[in-house]
Amino acid sequence: MTTHRGDQAADRRVPVLIVGGGGSGLTASLALSDLGVESLLVERHASTSIQPKAHILNARTMEIFAHHGVADDIYREGAPPENCGAMVWLSSLGGEAPYDRKVLYRTSAYGGGELAGRYAAASAQPHANLGQRWLEPLLRRHAEQRAPGGLLFHHELLDLEEDESGVTATVVDRGSGRTFLVRASYVIAADGGKTVGRLRGVPMEGTPTFLDWINLHVRTDFSRYLPYDDAVVNRVSSLSDDGTLEHCGVVPMGPDRWGRHSREWTLMFSRAPGAQGAAELDDETVVKMVRRTLKLPDDHVMDVESISRWPVEGTVAQRFRSGRVFLVGDAAHRHPPSGALGLNTGVQDAHNLAWKLALVLEDKADEALLDSYEPERRPVAQRVVERAVYSLFNQIAFTAATGVIQGARPEWNRAQMTALFSDTPDGETRRSVLREYFDTNRITTAHLGLEMGYSYADAGFVTPDGSPLPPVDPLGLEYRQAARPGSRLPHAWLRHMGRKVSTHQLHTAPGSFLLLAGTRGAPWQQAARALSRRFGVRIDSYAVGAPGEPAAADAQWSRLRGHDEDGAVLVRPDGFVTARQLSLGHAPSTALEEALRSSLGHRVTVDVSGGAPHA
């Protein structure tokens, strides 16, 4: 028998090592703790992010955080709904030209305003708005409460060695310089691609760096310059003295007052890489450029907390799994912030992976279940990256409707902006055309279908029911809920134990399966109880509409479930439908066992004569 270095020399042993303490890594730690799996998280920085960074948390992400008991704290610390429902484009904050301090466009955004009804019909959890500077400490507090001693900040991964039974990691305490070995069964790489991907030789594919992004975290009072209190993002496109259209995002970050009265802000702009790219601009120059773009008066006080620079790319890891190592978040996919998709996708990566690791480590699932992570999550990431890159360029392109031409004579461009806001028939025509251009930005701010409409059906770990895939909106705006295997469990309101609950809120225990049957669902419930005992997995079962069971609050669940009163749907621990039986059939226990085995990574064959499935 071969003895490996880590087997004898490890200073610490855990089932799962998490590398990286950002949003994805902290979510993995939380989820694994709730699933009863010990983990160790190492993060090379001494603290969570000091930058505001990502801030929009979409409904699907908030469903995950609700499932793990942190959503209420996020809503409490984040922006109130009345302060985060719109995106606004402005021609400047200050300035005295006839085209300065004008509203170019305003639209509902991220589930707010006119979008609220459509988003509320899809989920019980509204979006949240809380920058990572504040979100990550919140997640860290919860993670450390659930895993005391399980998070080591200011500790850096130096090396990984894998053998047939596990992974040995070399970690350095950056404070003391002491190195030690960690032995783990599996590794989650949530390090933003800093170390693990390189160590494992996993290349990124797609569009390499095409912009340099600069974020300023500032404290200031912008209230007198901003016309709306509900803008989650203000985007300024101003005409400079030399006739160039310059762009800067102005994002309120709270933290104690929100909207236009926020005390803290993120200011965002980009530069082409190379000469005078972000890396070549010193902090003083960056601040001057931003003040010029916003056209702030000389006497406006703005305290700069920090300035960060990062390369913008549109890439996806060639592989999301390398042996016993799994890539999540920015380690697996990187793209511009357009559409607020990055952090959300990373959280959902971690959530998809955690329950699978837990069941495998508990010997309740076959290790083949882990093979589902890449084919389920990589297509989602690929689509997100493609959309974010396209959205960024679309946001640049639609400003062409102003009539401003980059490189044209300054007097020409000034005349175009003046005409745009003139009180003439020509001005009205120009503004109408501008609105048509800006309306295409709904692919960035109203993409409910992109956020929730993805399916895992093609990955091979759910049980198909023969139903066709619902039509997919190519813009990703419309989301058609369906209980089709591979899709997210539809949200519908039920009444249970004297209160109104969502279908997702019946899914109470992390790591559990959920069976929702029709009013004549007793045979399914009986089969679920027997299989739960046999396989050692929890299956909560309900016959919706039967006496003493949850009842539909309206017609939505009956419309979305896709089965009759004798049928049922089985939902995985991550809230995705893994099987649907349209009616009772002749052997509910056999059908349910087949579905459960497939969900646990067992390849099954079914005796067509009605016998039991075989592994």
N, C-alpha and C positions, 0 to 999 in steps of 0.2 A: 504494500500500500504506500502510495506516495504521500509524503508530508510536505506541505507547502509552508513558505516562510510565515504567511499570515496566521496559519493555524496555531503556531506555537508562540509567535512573538507579538501578537496584537495586544495593544494596550487597552483597546476598547472594542467590544463586539456588539453589533446591532443588526437587526434584520435589514434595515434600509438606511443608507447614507444619503443625505440630501446636500448637494453642493450649490450654495447660493441662497441668500436670505432676502430676496425681493418678493414681489407679490406671488409668483408661481411657487417658489420654494416654501414660503410661509404657509400657503394654502396646502401644499403637500404635507407639511408637518401637522397642521391642524387636522386634515382629513385622516391621516394615518393614526393619529392619537385617538380620534373618535372611533376608528375601526379596531382599536386595541393592538395596534402594531407599534412597537418601539422604533424610534428613528433618532438619528443624530444629524443636525443641520450645522454645516460650517459655512461661514460667510467671511470673506477676506476683509471687508470694511469693519470699522469699529462700531458702526451703528447702522440703522436702517437709512434709507435714502434721505439726504439733506435737500434734494431737489424736489419740487412739486411733481414734476413728471406727469404721467397719465392720471386722469381724474374721472372720466366717465366710466361708470360700472353699469353694464347693460342688464336687462331683466334676467337673462339666463344666468349671468354671474351672480346676481342677487338671489336667485333661487338656490344656487349652490351655497352661498353664504348663509341664507336662512336655514338650509338643511343642517349646517354646522354651527348654528347658534350665534352668529356674529352680525347678521344683517341689521338687527335693531340698533346696535352700537354704531354701525356705519351710517344709517339714516340719521341718528341722533347727532353725530359729529359733522355730517355733510351738509350740503346746501339744502334749504327748504325747497319744496317743489316749485313754489312761486318765483324762485330765483334761478331756475335752470331749465327753461323750456323753449329757448329760442337761440338762433344764430343770427348775428347782425353784421352787415358789411358797412363800413363807414369810409368816407373819403379822407378823413383825418380826425384827429382829436382837437387840434388847435388850427391856427392859420387864419388869414384874412382874405384869401382869394375867393372869388364868387362860387367856386366849386368846393371850398373847404367846409368841413363840419357838416357834411350832408350824409343822409342815409342812402346808400346804394341799394340795399336790399335787406329784407328781414323775413325769416321763415321759422316755423316751428321746428324743433330739433330734439332728437334723442328721447322720444316718448312724451314730450311736453306739448303744451299748447293744443293745436288742432289735432295732434297725433295721439293725445292722451286716450281717447276712446278706443282706438285701434290697438294700442299697446295693452290697455287694461283688459281687452277681450282675450289677449293671448297669454297673460300671466298675472298672477296675484301680486307679483313683486315689481314695483316701479323701478326705473333707473335710479341710481344714486350718483352723487357728484362729490368726490372727496379725493384730493390729490394724494399721490403716493407718499409724500412727506408726512402726511397724517394717517393715511391708511395703513402703511407698513408698521408703525409702532403699535397701532391697534391690533393688527393681526399677530404681531410678535407677543403682545401681552397675553392674548388668548392661547397662543401656541406654548408659551412658557408655563402658563398655568396648567396645561394639560400634559406637558412633558418637561417637568423640572430637570434642569441640567442637560436638556436635550438640544439646546441651541447655543452654539459657540460662535460669537462674533469676534472679529479680528483674528480669525483662524483661516488659513489658506491651504487649499489642496495643492500638493506639489507633484504627486505621481499616483498612478493607478496600475495595479497588476491584477489580472484576472486569471483564475484557473477554473477547473470544472466544478468546484464547490462554492466559489464565492469570489469576492473582490477584496484586495488589500489596498488601502489608501494611505499615503504618507501625507500627514497634515502638519503644518507649522503654526505654532502660537506666535503671531506677529508681534505680540507685546514682549514675550520673554525670549523668543528665538528657539524655544524647545520644539523638537519634532517628535511625533508619535505616530503609531500605526493604528488604523481602524480597520477592523474586519467586518464586512457586510455581505449579505446575500445578494443585494441589489443596490444600484446607485441611481439616483435621480439627479440629472444634470440640469440645474436651474440657474446657472451661472452667467447667463447672457452670452454664452459662447466664448467666454474668456479663457477657459482652460480645458474643460473636459472634451469638447469636440476636437480640439487639436491633439490631445493625448490619444484619443481613439481614432484619429485619422478620418473623421467624418467631414467631408467637404460641404460647403454651402453652394447651392445652385440657384441661378437666376440673374438678376441685375445687380452687379456690384455697386459700390458707392457712386452715386450720381449727384448728390447734394451734400453739403455740410450744413448741419442744423445748429442753431445757437439759441439757447434758452437763457433768459434772465429772470431770476427770482427777485422781485422788488417789493418794497413797502412804499406805498404812496396813496394819495387820494385822487382818483380819477372821476369822482362822482359828477363834477361840473361839466365834464366833457362827454359823458355817455348819456344817450337819450332813453335807454331802456334798463329796467331793473331785473328783467328775466333772462337776459342773455347769458348763456353758459359759455359762449365764445363770441368775442368781438373781433372781426377781421378788418384791419385798416389797409386800404389800397390808396396811397396818396401820390400825388404828382409832385415830384421834386422840382427844384429851381432849374435843373438842367433838362426837364421834360421827361424824366424817367418815372415810370410807375413802380413804386416800391411797396412791399407788403410786410405786414407785421401782425401777428396774433396778439390779442390783449385778453387774457383769460383770468377771470376773478377766482381767487383761491381761498376766500374767507380770511381766517378760519372762524372768527367769532361774529363777523358781519358779512353778508353776502350781497350778490348783485353788484350794482355800480358803487355800493358803499363798502365793498371789500377793502380790507387793509393790505392784503397781500395779493400779488399778481404774478402770472407768468407772461413774459413777453417773448414771442417766438418769431424768428425769421431764418431764412436760409440763404446760402451762397453757393455758387458753383465751385466745385473743388478745384484746387490748383492755385494759381496766383490770386492773392487776396482772398483766399478761402478762409474758413473759420479759424483754422490753426494759425494763419498768418496775421490775424487781427488781434491786437492786444485789448485788454478789457476797456481801457479808456476810449479806444476807437469804436468798439462795439456799442458802448453807451451813447456816444455821440451820434452814431448811425441810427440808433433806435429813436433818440430824441428828434432827429431830423425827419425820420419817416412819420412819426406821430405828429410832428409839428408842435411840439410842446413849447410853451413860452419859456424864456430863459430863467424866469423866477420860479418855475414849477419845481418843487422839491421831490426828488425820487431817490430813496436809499436802496442801493443795490446790495442784496444779501449774497448772491452768488451768480456766477455765469458758467454755463456748461456748454460743451461742444461735442457733437457726436455725428458720425457719418451715417447718412441715410442710404439704405440699400433696399432691395426687394428680393430677398433670398429665402430659400427653404433648405433645411438640411437634407442631404441625399438620403439619409436613413434617420429614423427617429429611435431606432434601437440598435445598439452595438453590443451583442452578447448580453451581459447582465446590467448594462448601462442604458438608461432611457433619457432622451432629451425632451425638455419641456420649455415653454416660454421662448424668450429670445435666443436661447441656445438652439432652438429648432426652427425658428422663423423670425425674420426681421423685416421691417417695412416702415414707411412714414407714419406719422400719427394721424393721418387723415382718416376720419371715420371712427376713431376711438375703438380700435379693434385689437390692439396688441396685448395689453394687460388682460383683457377679457378672454382672449384666446388662450393665453398662458394659464390662467386660473382653470379654464375648462380642460386643458391638457392634464393638469395635475389631478383634477377630479376624476377624469376618465381612467387614469392610471392607478390611483390609490386603491380603489376597491378590488381591482384585479390582483394587485400585489398582496393585499390582505388575504384574499381567499386562497391564493397559491401558497403563501407562507403558512397558512393554517391547514394545508393539505385538503382543503375543501374543493379546490379546483385544480385542473390539470395545468401544468406549466405552459401548455399550448395557448391558454387564454391570454398570456402576455403577448403572443404574436398578433393579437387583435389591435394593440395600441397603435402601431404605425399605420395600418390600412384604414383605421377609423379616423385618426387625427391628422395625418399628413394631407389628405385631400381637403380637409377643412382649412388647414393652414395655407395650402396653395391658393385656394380661392380668396382667402382673406388678404394675402400678400398681393395678389393680382388686383383686387379691388382697391386696396389702400394706395398702391402706386398710381393707378388710373385716376382715382379721386383727387390725388394731389395735382396731377397735371390738368385735370378738368378744372380745378379751382383757379389755376393760373390762366387757363385758356379762356374761361368765360369773361374775364375782365377785358378781353378784346372787344367786347360789345360797347365799351366806353368810347371807342373810336381812337383811343391812344395807340400809337404804333411805336414800339421800342426802336430807338435809333432815329426816329423822325425829328425834324427841327422842333425845338422847345415851343416856339410860337404856334406851330400846328397842334401839338398836343394840348397846349393850354386852351386853344380855341375849341377843341373837341370836348374837353371837360366843361367849359363854359356853356357850350351849346347843349350839353346833356342836361343841365339844370336850368336852362332858360324857360321862361314862361311863354312858350310859343308852340304852335302845332309841331314844329320840328323837334323841339325839346320833348314833348309828350310822346312822339313816335320813338325817339331814342330811348326814353325811359321804359317804354313798353317792350321794346326789343331787348333791352338790358334785363328786364324781368324774365323774359323767355330764356335767356342764357343762364341766369342765376338759378332758375327752377331746376336745371339739370343737377344742381348740387344735392337734390334729395337722395341721390345715390350715396351721399356721404352722411346725411343726418337723419334719414328715415328708412334705413335698410333693415327693417324687422325680419324680412325673409332671409337675409344674409346672417343675421344674429341667431336665428332659431330654426331656420328651415332646412338645415343640413340633415343628411341621413347616413346611417351606418349600415344600410342594408347590403351594400356590395362588399363589405369586409368579410362576410362569411361566418359570422358568429351569432346571427339571429336566425330565427326560423321563419322563412317566407310563408305568406298565406295566399299567394297567387294574385293579390290585388295589384293593380297598376300603380306606378308612381304618380302622385298628383302632379298637375302642371306646375312647372317651376318658373317663377317670374325672373327673366334674365337680368332685370335691374336689381333684384333682391329686395324689392320694397314690400311686396305682398307675401304674407305668410299664411298658408292654408294648413291649419291644424288637422292632423289625422292620426289615428291610433294604429297606423301601419307599422309592422315590424321594422325596426331600424330608425324610427322617428322618435322625437321627444314626445313624452306623454302629453297629450293635449291638456290644457288648463280648462277646467269647467268648475262651476260652483256647486257644491253639495251641502246638504244639511246633515250634521252628525253630532250627536250628543248635545243637542240644543244650541249649536252654533253653526255659522256658515264657514265652510272650509273649502279650500281648493283641492282638486284631485292630488296635486303635488304635496299638500299638507297631510295627506293620509300616509305619506311615505316618511314615517317619523324616525326610524332607526337607521343610522348609517350602516351600510353593508347589507341591508335587508332587501329582499325582493318584495314586490307588491302585486297581488292578484286582484283585479277588478272584474267581477262577473256580473251577469244580468240578474234579474229578480229570481230566476230559477237556477241560481248558481251554486246550490248546495253540493252537487257532485264535484264541482271544481274546488270548492273549499275543503271538502273531505280529502280530495287528492292532494291538495297543497299541504294540509297538515301531515299526511303520511310521508310525503316527499321531504318535508322540512325535517322531520325526525330522522329519516333515512340518510339524507345528505348532510345534515348538520348545519343547514343554512336557514336563516329566518325568512319565512314567507308570510307577510301579513295579507289576509284575504278578506274581501268584502263582496257581498252580493247586493249591489246597489239597487235600492228600491224595495228590497225584501223587508218584511217586518223586523224591527230592531236593528236594521242596517242603515248605512248612509243613504239618503234620498237625494235625487237630483233637485237642485234649487230652481232650475229652469230646463229648457229643452236642449241645452247645448251638449251635455254629455251624451244623451241618446243620439244626437245628430253626429257627433264626432267619433264615437267608439267603434262604429262599423260592424257591430255584431248584434245578434238578436238577444232576447232575454235568456236564452240557454247558452250563450257564448261567453267569452272571457278574454281579457288581455293580461299578459304577464309583463311586468316592468322590472328592468334591471336596477341594481343599486344606484346607478347614476341617473335614473329618471328617464331612461329610454326604453321604448317598447321592444321586447325581445321576441314575443310571439303573440298571435291573436287567433283565436278559434271563433269562427263566424257563428257556429252553433255548437250543440253539445257533442254530436258525433257518437260513435259507438264505444269509445274507450277514452274518457277524459283523463284518466290516470296515465295512460300510455302517451297521449299527446302532450300532457304537461311534463312528464318525465323527459321526453325527447327535447322539449324546449329548454328545460332546466339544464340538461346535460350539454346542450349546445352553448348555453350561456356560461357554463363552467369550463368550456374549452375541450369537452369530450367530443370526439367525432363519433357520431352514432349512426347505426343502421336500424331501420325499423322493420320488424316482421310484418309483411303486408297482410298476413292472416289475422292480425290483431294482437300478436304477442308483444312482449315487452321490448323496448329498445335494447340494443347491445352496443357496448363501448367498442 
